[in-house]
Amino acid sequence: MAIKGITKRWLLNSLGLILVLLIVVVFSISFAVRSFYYSGVQQTINGSESSLNGLFVTAKESPARFIAAGRSYVENFQEKERMELMLINDQGEVEVTSTGFPPDEGQPMPDYDQAMASEDGYGSWIGKLSSGENVMAVTRVMYNSANTCVGGVRFVVSLEAVDRKIFLSISMLILVGILVIFFVVISSSYFIKSIVNPVREIGDTAKRIAQGDFNARIDKTYDDEIGELCDTINYMAGELGAAEKLKNDFISSVSHELRTPLTAIKGWAETMQMSGQRDEKTMEKGMRVIVRESERLSGIVEELLDFSRMQNGRMVLMMDKIDLLAELDEAVYMYRERAISEHKHLLYEEPQMVSPVLGDKNRLRQVFVNIIDNALKYTPEGGAVSISLKEEPGWIHVIISDNGCGIPAVHLPRIKDKFYKANQTQRGSGIGLAVADEIMKLHSGALDIQSEEGVGTTVTISIPTIDVSRETEESEDRSEGQAGKV
């Protein structure tokens, strides 16, 4: 199976980087080990070579004396087991070696050529002989007082043993590198698996959620970022499930709300159509029902349109300086007859005067109507709905209270959420409070709901007032500016 996804990225990035670093480290340490061993060999040769000047002080006067002294030195060379010593005449030919075998004339001597070309008469070389043996050679050329070459001494050390040590050291380094990679792969594969498997499970669960299975959940294994992601996905599934249920309840509720007035309109229309004789009372009653239910139907449709505008951010307010008291009076007047017909008390304490506000009068009246309608809806027969208005510096508060069934504490935090209905038995779409709350936010105001089950509900509608003194000053400034222009 092809490697892909996170595993592939890890192999290309992390493991690839580790491999490159190990290669660089192995090469660097290998070079350092080689330099260390070769430097040790060269220091050994230089230690033997440094004593030559003292041994050949008098022998350097002529090539013959140098050769004679050199033969004695070569024959008594103490390090012949470790290195080979060659005596070179002034013609560059090998006279004698410490091995006792005749010199090989075909062997290269780059170190001798270097020594002859250098000012200090010293040359070194590392390379292979014609036999394939790897060696290090150092040549020291001797000069007499007339600065004439009388010969030279060449030290040759086999590097085979040193190369074996270097090979063993590098092999150990490579083995350690392989072990490091092995342990990194083993430990990382477990780590990668701990990420890939939950991510794959998250992906599968997300597909199920996308297909509508909102009961799908992910088993949380780790208490880390993956665990937090699992919690988030599970929470999202729960919220989507709740939203789906609210949507279905909303569709059912709206369908019922639309069907009820349509049924009444259709029923009375058929009754009026089938009547043989024109019964004025029946016609009047039927027309009254049709008009009332048509208005109710129109209100439901308008509420849905408002909700659609709110969702799309297209709710526009026609802002103007208005008398809030007049809009509240009209909203209360609309429900007086209904309260009387339902045997409920609508109590309204009308103040003398309040400060003007900046707002959309139709939208604010819609908020008042929605809240009063809800209060009457949940107030039992014989109950009372109280409406009052209170002003404080900078704010006007419209307080609408009822002594109805109240809202359970478990439902109160979500009562202003879209589609949410605390009481499924009552009519309504569940979006009225959401729209009212949005209207108040657009007015820089607030809609506060306090309720206690079995006691009643109090809704406080707060809206900021216009600063009259500041408005007067601005008006005077504009007037003075216009007078100055004249």
N, C-alpha and C positions, 0 to 999 in steps of 0.2 A: 504494500500500500504506500502510495506517495506521501512523503512527509510534507505537511502544509501547516498553515496557521502559526500559532504561537511557538510550537516546537521548531518549525522551520526557521522562524526569526531568531530563536535562541541559538540554534545550531550555526546560523550565519553570523550572528553578532557575538554572543557571549563566548561560545565554544571556539569560534574562529579567532576571537581576540586572545583567548587563553592560549590557543595553539601557537599563534604568532609570537606571543610573549615568551612562551617556553622555548620556541626555536631560537629566538634572539638570546635568551639567557644561556641556553646550551652552547650556542656558537661563541658567545662572549667568554663563558667559563672555559670552554675547550681551547680557545685562543690563549687565555691566561695560563692554563695548565701547560700548554705546549711551550709558551714563552718561558714559564718558570723552569721546566726541565731543561730546555735548550740553553737557557741562561746559566743554569748550574753546570752543564757540561762545558760551556765556553769559559766560565770562571775557573774551572779545573785546569783547562788547557792554558789559560792565561797565567795561572799560578806557576805552571811548569815553564812556560815561555819566559816569564819575567826574570828567571835566574840565568838566562843565557848570556846576557851582557857581562856578568861577573865571571863566567867560566871561560869566555873567549876573549878576554881583554888583550892578551899578548898574541893570541892566535889570529887575530884579525888583520895582522900586518901583511900577510900574503895568502893567496889561495891555497898553497901547498900546506902551510902550517895550520890553516883553518881546517882542511880536510883531515889532517893527521889528528888534530885535537878532537875533531868531530867524530871520528871513528871510535876513539876511546870513550867519548860521551855516550854514543849510541850503544856500544857494547855493554856499558855499565848502567844503562838507563833503568831506573827502578820501577817505572810505571808501564813497562812493556806489556803487562797483562791487561791494562786498561786502555792503552792507546798505542798507536804505531808512531815511531819516530823515524823521519827520513832526513838524510844529510844530502844537501843539494850543492853542487859545485858552482863556480862562477859562470858556467855555460848554461845553467838551468837544468842540468842532468842529475838524476838521483844516483848518488854514489853508493849508498848503503842504507839498509832499513833495519829497524830493531827486530823484525820478524825473522831475519836470517834468510829470507827468500829473495831471489833476484827481483829487482823492481820491474813493474809493468810499465813499459815505455808508452803504452797507449792510453794510460789513465789521464783524464783531464786534471789540470791544476790551476783553476781560476784564481785561487787564493794566492798562488805564487805570482801570477801576472799582476794581481792587485797590489801585492807587496812591492813589486818592482816599480809600479807606477806611483806609489804613495811616498810622501816625504818622510814618514817615520819608519818605512820598511815593513809595514805590518799589513797582512791581508787575511781575510777569513772567507769561508765558503761552506754552504750547506747544500748537498745534492747527492745524486746517486752515481756510484761507480759503474763501470761497464758491466760488472757482475750483477747489478741491480741493488746492491747494498746501499742503504742510506747512511751517509757519514757527515761529520763536521770536520773541516780541515782549517788549520791556522798556520800561516807561514811567516817566519821572521827572517828578513834579509840582513846580512852583516856587511858593513862598510869599513874600510881602513881609514887612516888619517888623511889620505889623498882623496877620500870620498869615492873610492872605487869598490865595486861589489866584489867580495871575496867568496861569497856563497850564502847558503841559507839553511835554516832548519824548519822542517815541516812536521806538524803534529796532526795525526788523523785518528779520529775516534768514531767507532761504529755507533750509530744511533738506533740500532735494532732493539736493544733492551729498553732504551728510553721510549721508543715508539710503542713498544708493547705496554709500558706503563701508561703512556698517554691514551692508547686505545682502550685499556681497561677503565681508566678514569672517565673517558668520554662515554663508554658503554654504560657505566654506572649512572652517569648523568642522564643519558637517554632513557635508561630503565626507570629512573626516578621520575622523569618527565612523563613517561607512559603511565606509571602508577598514579601520578597526579591527575592526568587526564581521565584515567579510569575511575578514580574516586570522584572527580568532578562530575563525570557523566552519570555515575550511579546516584550520587546525592541530588544532582540537578534533575535527573529523570523523575525522581520521587517528587521533587518540588514542582516540576512542570506538570506532572500528573495531578498534583493537588490543585493546580490552577485550571488545566485544560478540562478535566472531568466536570468540576462544578460549572465552568463556563458553558460546556456542552449541554449540561443539564438545564442551565438557565436559558440557553437558546431554545431547547426543546419545549420547556415550560412556557416561554414567551410566545412560541408559535401556537401552543394550545390556547393561551389567553387571547391571542389575536384572532383565533377561530371561534371565540365566544365561550370557551370553557373557563369561566371566572372562578371556579372552585379549585383550579390547579394550583398547587403549592410546591415550593422547593424545600427540600430538607436541608437545614442549616448544619454544616459540619464543622466549619472553622469560625472562630470569633475574631475575624480580621476584616479587611476590605471586601473580600469575597463574601463573608458572612453578612456584612452590611448591605451588599448588593442583593443577596438573597432576601434579607428582610425588606428591602425596598421593593423588590419585585412582588413579594407576597403582599405587602401593603398596597401596592398598585393594583394587584388582582382584586383585593378586597374592596378597594375604592371603586374600581370599574364595575365590580359586581353590584355594589350598592347603587352606583349611578345607573346601571342597567335596570335595576329593580325600580328605582325612582322614575326612570324614563317610561317603563312599562305602566307603572301606576299612574303617571301623568297622562299617558295616552288614553288609558282606561277612564281616568277621571274626566279628561277633556271630552272624550267621546260621549260620556254620560251627560256632561254639562251641555253639550251641543244637542244631544238627542232629546233632552227634556223639553226645551222650548220649541224645538221643531215639532215634536209630537203634539204639544198643546196647540201650536199654530195650525198644524195639519188637521187635528181633530175638530177644532172650532170652525175652520174653513169648510170642511166637509159637512158639518152640522148646519152651517148657514146656507150652504149650497142645496142641501136636501130638504130644507124647510119648504113646505108647500105654500104656506102663507107667511108674509113678512111679519114676524113677531118683533116689535120694536125693542122690547126688553131683551130678548135673546140676541138680537143683532147688536144692541149696545154692549151687552155683556161680552159677546164674542169679540167685537172689535176692540174692546178694552183689553181683553186677554191677549189678543194678537199683537196689539201695540206694545203691551208690557213685555211679552215674551220676545218680541222683535228687538226691543231695546236691550233686554238681557242678552240676547244672542249677539247683538252688535257690541255690547260691552265685553263679552268673552273674546270675540275676534280682535277687538282693539287691544285687549290685554295681551293676547298672543303676539300681535304685531309689535307692541311695546317691548315685549320680551325679546323678540327677534332683533329689534334695533339695539337693545341693550347688549345682547350677545355679540353683535357685529360692531359695536362701538359707534353706531350711527344715530344714537338718541341725541337730538339737538334741542336745546332750550331756547325759547324766545324770552330773553331776559329783559325785564323792565322794572321800574319802581312801582310797587303795588301795595295795596292795603290788604294785609293778610287777614284782617278781621272780616272783610267783605267776603273773601273766598271761603272762610270757615263758616260764616253765616249761611251761605248758599248751600254748602255741603250738609249742614245740620238740617236746613229746611227740607232738603230732598228726602230725609229719612224720618221726618216727624209723622207722616201718615202711616208709614210702615210700622213704626214703633207702636202707634196707637192700635193698628189692626192686629198686631201680634201680642197686644196686652203687655207691653214693656214700657218702662219709663226712660225717656231721653232727657236728661238734665243738662242744661247749658247755661253756664254763668258768663254772660256777655259783658266784657269790660267796656269802659267808655271810649278809650282810645289807646292805640299802640303805635310804636314807631314804624315807619315804612321799611320794607325789605326789598331787596333786589332779587327777583325771581320770575319764573314762568307761572302765571296764575293758573293756567289750565293743568299743568303738571302738579302744582301744589294742591289744587282742589282734588285731583285724582288721588293723591296720597291721603287726604282727609276722608274722602269717600271710601277708600279701601279699608282704612282702619275702623271707621264707624260701622261699615258693613260687617267686618269680622266681629266687632264687639257685639252687635245685635245678633249675629248668627250664633254665637256661643253663649249668649245670655238666655237663661230659661224664662218662661212666661212668668210675669210678675217681677222680674229682675229689673235692674236699672243700669243705664250707661251714662256716665258723668263726663262732661266735656268742659274744660276750663283752659284759660290762657294766662300765662304768667310771663312778665317781662323783667329781665335783669340787664345790667349794663352790657350792651353788645349782643344780647341774645333775646329771642322770643321762644318760649316753650309752650307748645300746645299739648295738653295732657288729656288723654282719653282713657277712662277706666271703666271696667265692668265688674260685676260680681257673678260672672259665669263659672264654667267648669274649671277654668285655669289651664295652664300648660304644665305637664309633668316635667320635673327637673331634668330628666334624661333627654327630653326633646328640645329644651330651651336653647342650648348652644347652636342648634342647627335650624332653628325656626325660620331664619331668613335665607337659608340656602334654596337654590332653585329646585323646583319639583317636590320639595319636602313638605309633607303634611303630617302633623302630629295626630290629627284625628281623621281617619279615613272614612268615617261615617258621614261627615258633613260635606256639603257641596263645595266646589271650588277646585281650581286647577293646581294650586300649590305654587304659583309664581307671583301672586299679588304682592306679598311682602318683599320678595326679591326685587321686583320692579320699584316698589316704593322706597326701599333702602337705596337703590341705585340713584333714584331721583334726588333724594336728600343728599347723597354724596356729591352729585353734580351741583347742588346748591351750596356746597361747603358746610352742610348741616349734618344732622345725625338722627337716626331712628333707634331709640332705645326701648327694649321690651323687658319688663319685669313681671313675673307671674308666679303664682303659688297654686298648686293643684287644689281644687275644692274651694278656693277663696276668690280668685279672680285674676284679671290681667290689667296691667297699666302700661300704656304706650306713650312715650314722650317724644314728640317731634320738635326738634330744635333747629332753628334757622337764624343766621346772623342778621343783625339789623344794619341799616345804612347809617354811617356817621354823618348826621345832619350838619353839625358844626363845620366839619371838614368840607362837606359838599357846598356849604354856604360860602366858605372862604374861596374855594376854587371858582365858584360862580362869580364872586366879586372880582377876583383876579382877571377872569376872562372879560368882565365888563370894563374894568379899568384899561385892559389892553386894547379893547376895541375903541374906547374913548380916546386913547392916546393916538391911535392910528388916524382918527377923524381930525 
